[in-house]
């Protein structure tokens, strides 16, 4: 079985078509690897955002709890910190809900 024609011009076209096909395949493999790398970086960013949201939520909850012990204004000052901790919780849940 012959891979290419014995006729010179046809053989040249066949070899050229094979080279172009291989280049096309290599290009798509490179493109896929590049996209995979970009998505992996976005996943890392999402994990960092989740961690930051959790830390922010915990800190605001602790601050509100600490300030609730202040006489006269304690219970009133806790409310804004609880609302702010909700924003951190929302940031934390964004990644979790999309998983």
Residue pairs with C-beta under 8 A, 6 or more apart in sequence:
4 11
4 14
4 15
5 11
5 14
46 94
46 95
47 95
49 91
49 94
49 95
50 91
50 92
50 94
50 95
50 96
52 88
52 91
53 88
53 89
53 90
53 91
53 92
53 93
53 94
54 88
54 92
55 88
56 85
56 87
56 88
56 91
57 85
57 86
57 87
57 88
57 89
57 91
57 92
58 85
58 88
59 85
59 88
60 81
60 82
60 84
60 85
60 88
61 81
61 82
61 85
63 81
64 77
64 78
64 79
64 80
64 81
64 82
64 85
65 78
67 74
67 77
67 78
67 81
68 74
68 75
68 77
68 78
70 77
